């Protein structure tokens, strides 16, 4: 019954694709052959679909239109699965996806391939990672320590918020860590990631919530809906600032910035503490090779790996600059680099795809 219900929900979501996702430049009217298309459709996860990032999305439009001579339409979404299905079924030509979402889309259609990814601080793939956080509200962090060190032992029995079960850093990575930790205990020795999707008296968590986006999961924590939440550093970087400790280290304290935009605008000043931090492979920009011509693929790769884009402050916000962008440099060396499918094998192995 659960599998049947899941299938029905998936079909409904796909059927409502146009209704659920915002199309910022009009309706593309469905997919067309890659050779005849005069429009490139970009799909975005909920994390990058907010109004505060419209300027950043518009800059992607501008530079892609200049490079290809084609109109760009943005499909914003309210659910990860909408973006994944859009890429797999050819309703979108390019999408900024988490590694897990890419793996899922690629499993549905091998026409979905990665094109480029943000480098690490070295400017290479060697350190192309971001961070999955488990966080608790400031003032409650001592309950999650074993001696002087942070431990996830005491997240059991709490209300927990994930992002989406298709999120790499908001579900797949943290759930793998939780399963690995708690399956060492007799009570949970048969624990699987699927068991973490629901709460209950016989489960690890009393209640399980899904934020729908990293921002939503963080808000679940800060508004008291959950005791612990999983979300990533990059997706909340525009809304929070480091108060104390070292960035991306357990024990670090972060605060919602004054003037933060929705959904944080009503909880400015709220603080949270990291109790667990795990590195995650950076998210790729993936393409559907069946709907995007080989010529456009080449043009896009040359464009996004160029110095012009690396130095474009509307794409990569400089290290110490104020403002809102999808990408913000930490070292100044970050840029987009070409990437191949095999780079994501560790996530594929984690997911069993």
C-alpha positions in Angstrom: 0.0 0.0 0.0 2.8 2.4 0.9 4.5 1.8 -2.5 1.3 2.2 -4.3 0.5 5.5 -2.5 4.0 6.7 -3.3 3.6 5.9 -7.0 0.3 7.7 -7.1 1.7 10.8 -5.4 4.6 10.8 -7.8 2.3 10.7 -10.8 0.2 13.5 -9.3 3.2 15.7 -8.7 4.5 15.1 -12.2 1.1 15.8 -13.7 0.9 19.1 -11.7 4.4 20.1 -12.8 3.4 23.3 -14.4 1.0 24.2 -11.6 3.4 23.5 -8.8 6.5 25.2 -10.3 6.6 28.8 -11.2 7.6 29.5 -14.8 9.3 32.9 -14.7 9.5 33.6 -18.4 6.3 31.9 -19.6 5.3 28.4 -20.6 7.8 26.4 -22.6 5.0 24.3 -24.0 6.8 21.0 -23.4 10.0 19.5 -24.7 11.1 19.8 -28.2 13.9 18.2 -30.2 17.3 19.6 -29.2 18.0 20.8 -32.7 14.9 22.9 -33.0 14.5 24.5 -29.6 14.9 28.2 -29.2 14.4 28.1 -25.5 16.5 26.6 -22.7 14.6 25.7 -19.5 16.4 25.8 -16.2 14.8 24.1 -13.1 15.6 25.0 -9.6 15.2 23.2 -6.2 13.0 25.0 -3.6 16.1 26.2 -1.9 17.0 28.4 -4.9 13.4 29.2 -5.9 12.7 32.1 -3.5 12.1 35.6 -4.6 15.3 36.8 -2.8 17.3 34.9 -5.4 15.4 36.1 -8.5 18.3 38.6 -9.3 20.7 35.7 -9.3 18.5 33.6 -11.5 18.1 36.5 -13.9 21.9 36.8 -14.2 22.0 33.1 -15.3 19.4 34.0 -17.9 21.4 36.9 -19.2 24.7 35.2 -19.7 23.2 32.0 -21.1 21.2 34.0 -23.6 24.3 35.9 -24.6 26.3 32.6 -25.1 23.6 30.6 -26.9 21.3 33.2 -28.5 18.4 31.4 -26.9 15.7 32.5 -24.5 16.0 31.1 -21.0 13.0 30.2 -18.9 13.2 29.4 -15.2 11.1 26.8 -13.6 11.0 27.3 -9.8 9.6 24.5 -7.7 8.1 23.7 -4.3 9.3 20.1 -4.1 12.5 18.3 -4.9 10.7 15.6 -6.8 9.3 18.1 -9.3 12.8 19.2 -10.3 14.1 15.6 -10.5 11.2 14.5 -12.7 11.5 17.6 -14.9 15.2 16.7 -15.7 14.5 13.0 -16.1 11.5 13.4 -18.5 13.0 16.2 -20.5 10.8 19.1 -19.4 13.9 20.9 -18.2 17.2 21.2 -20.1 19.5 22.1 -17.2 19.0 22.0 -13.4 21.0 22.9 -10.3 20.6 19.7 -8.3 21.9 18.1 -5.2 24.1 15.0 -5.7 21.3 12.7 -4.5 18.8 14.3 -6.8 21.2 14.0 -9.7 21.7 10.3 -9.0 18.0 9.8 -8.9 17.4 11.6 -12.1 20.3 9.7 -13.8 18.8 6.4 -12.6 15.5 7.4 -14.3 17.2 8.5 -17.5 20.9 8.1 -18.5 20.3 11.2 -20.7 20.7 13.2 -17.5 24.4 13.9 -17.0 26.4 16.4 -14.9 28.0 19.3 -16.8 29.9 21.3 -14.2 30.1 21.8 -10.4 31.3 24.5 -8.0 34.9 23.8 -7.0 36.3 23.8 -3.5 38.3 26.6 -2.0 41.4 25.2 -3.9 39.6 25.9 -7.2 39.6 22.1 -8.0 37.4 19.1 -7.4 39.7 17.9 -4.7 37.8 19.8 -2.0 34.5 20.4 -3.8 32.3 19.9 -0.7 29.8 21.7 1.4 28.5 20.6 4.8 25.5 18.8 6.2 24.6 20.1 9.7 22.7 18.7 12.6 21.7 21.7 14.7 19.8 22.5 17.9 18.6 25.7 19.4 21.0 27.8 21.4 20.7 26.9 25.1 19.8 23.3 24.5 23.2 22.1 23.2 24.5 20.7 26.5 21.9 17.9 26.3 23.7 16.6 23.2 27.1 16.1 24.7 28.9 13.1 26.0 31.5 14.5 28.4 33.0 17.6 26.7 32.3 16.3 23.1 29.1 16.5 21.1 27.3 13.3 20.5 24.1 12.3 18.6 23.2 9.8 21.3 20.5 12.0 22.7 18.8 12.9 19.4 16.8 9.7 20.0 13.4 10.4 21.4 13.3 13.9 19.9 11.3 15.7 17.2 13.5 15.7 14.1 13.4 17.7 10.9 14.9 16.6 7.6 14.7 18.5 4.3 13.4 16.0 1.8 14.1 12.3 1.3 15.6 13.3 -2.0 18.0 15.7 -0.4 21.7 14.7 -0.1 22.7 16.9 2.8 19.2 17.1 4.2 18.5 13.4 4.4 20.8 10.9 2.7 24.0 11.9 4.4 22.6 12.6 7.9 20.3 9.5 7.8 23.3 7.3 6.9 25.2 8.7 9.8 22.3 8.2 12.2 21.7 4.6 11.0 25.4 3.8 11.4 25.4 5.2 14.9 22.2 3.8 16.3 22.4 0.4 14.6 25.3 -0.4 17.0 22.7 -0.5 19.8 20.6 -3.6 20.4 17.3 -1.7 20.3 18.0 -0.4 16.8 20.3 -3.1 15.3 18.0 -3.6 12.3 17.6 0.1 11.7 17.4 1.4 8.1 17.2 4.9 6.6 13.6 4.2 5.6 12.8 3.7 9.3 13.7 7.4 9.9 11.0 8.7 7.6 8.4 8.3 10.4 8.3 9.0 14.1 6.7 7.0 16.9 7.2 5.5 20.3 9.1 2.5 18.8 11.1 4.7 16.4 14.4 6.7 16.8 12.4 9.9 16.7 9.1 10.7 18.3 8.1 12.8 15.4 9.7 13.4 11.9 9.1 16.6 9.9 10.2 17.6 6.4 11.0 21.2 5.8 10.7 20.9 2.0 13.8 23.0 1.7 16.9 23.6 3.8 15.5 26.9 4.8 12.3 25.2 5.8 14.1 22.7 8.0 16.0 25.4 9.8 12.8 27.3 10.4 11.2 24.1 11.8 14.0 24.1 14.4 14.0 27.8 15.3 10.2 27.9 15.6 10.2 25.0 18.0 8.5 22.5 15.7 11.5 20.2 16.0 14.2 19.7 18.6 16.9 18.8 16.0 17.2 19.7 12.3 19.3 18.7 9.4 20.2 21.3 6.8 23.3 22.5 5.0 25.6 25.5 5.3 25.3 26.9 1.8 21.5 27.0 1.6 21.2 29.1 4.7 24.3 31.2 4.2 22.3 34.2 2.9 20.2 34.3 6.1 22.6 33.5 9.0 25.9 34.6 10.4 28.6 33.0 12.5 28.5 34.2 16.1 31.1 32.1 17.8 33.4 29.2 17.1 34.8 28.0 13.8 32.7 27.7 10.7 31.4 24.2 10.0 32.6 22.8 13.4 30.5 21.2 16.1 29.9 23.8 18.8 29.8 26.7 16.4 26.9 29.2 17.1 25.0 30.8 14.2 22.4 33.6 14.3 19.7 34.6 11.9 20.8 38.0 10.5 18.9 41.2 11.0 16.9 41.9 7.9 16.9 38.3 6.8 14.3 37.6 4.1 11.5 35.0 4.2 11.2 32.5 5.7 13.5 33.9 8.3 12.1 37.4 8.5 10.0 36.7 11.6 12.8 35.0 13.6 15.8 37.3 13.2 18.2 37.1 16.1 17.4 33.4 16.8 20.5 31.3 17.4 21.4 27.7 16.9 24.4 25.4 17.6 25.9 22.7 15.4 26.2 19.3 17.1 27.3 17.4 14.0 29.0 18.4 10.7 29.6 16.1 7.7 31.2 17.0 4.3 29.1 16.4 1.2 30.0 16.4 -2.5 29.1 19.7 -4.2 25.9 19.9 -6.2 26.1 19.7 -10.0 24.5 21.6 -12.7 23.0 18.7 -14.7 21.7 18.6 -18.2 19.4 16.4 -20.3 21.6 15.5 -23.2 18.5 14.5 -25.2 16.9 17.9 -25.1 20.0 20.2 -25.0 22.0 20.1 -28.3 25.7 19.2 -28.3 26.4 22.7 -29.5 24.6 24.3 -26.6 26.2 21.8 -24.1 29.7 22.9 -25.4 28.7 26.6 -25.2 27.4 26.3 -21.7 30.5 24.4 -20.4 32.8 27.0 -22.0 30.7 29.8 -20.6 30.5 28.6 -17.0 34.1 27.6 -16.7 35.3 30.9 -18.1 37.0 33.7 -16.2 34.1 36.0 -17.0 31.8 33.8 -14.9 34.4 33.2 -12.2 34.7 36.9 -11.8 31.0 37.7 -12.1 30.0 39.0 -8.7 26.3 38.3 -9.4 27.2 34.6 -9.8 30.0 34.3 -7.2 29.6 36.9 -4.4 33.1 37.9 -3.3 34.3 36.7 0.1 33.7 39.8 2.2 30.9 41.3 0.1 27.4 41.9 1.4 24.5 40.7 -0.7 22.5 37.8 -1.8 23.7 35.2 -4.2 23.5 31.4 -4.8 27.3 31.1 -4.6 29.6 32.9 -2.2 33.4 32.6 -2.3 35.3 31.6 0.8 38.9 31.7 -0.5 38.5 33.7 -3.6 39.6 30.7 -5.7 36.2 29.1 -6.2 34.9 28.6 -9.7 32.9 26.2 -11.9 34.8 23.1 -13.1 33.8 20.3 -15.5 32.6 17.1 -13.8 31.8 13.6 -14.9 29.2 11.1 -13.7 31.7 9.0 -11.8 32.4 11.9 -9.4 29.0 11.1 -7.8 29.6 7.4 -7.3 30.1 7.7 -3.5 26.5 9.2 -3.3 25.3 6.5 -5.7 26.8 3.8 -3.4 25.3 5.4 -0.3 21.9 5.4 -2.0 22.0 2.0 -3.5 21.3 3.5 -7.0 
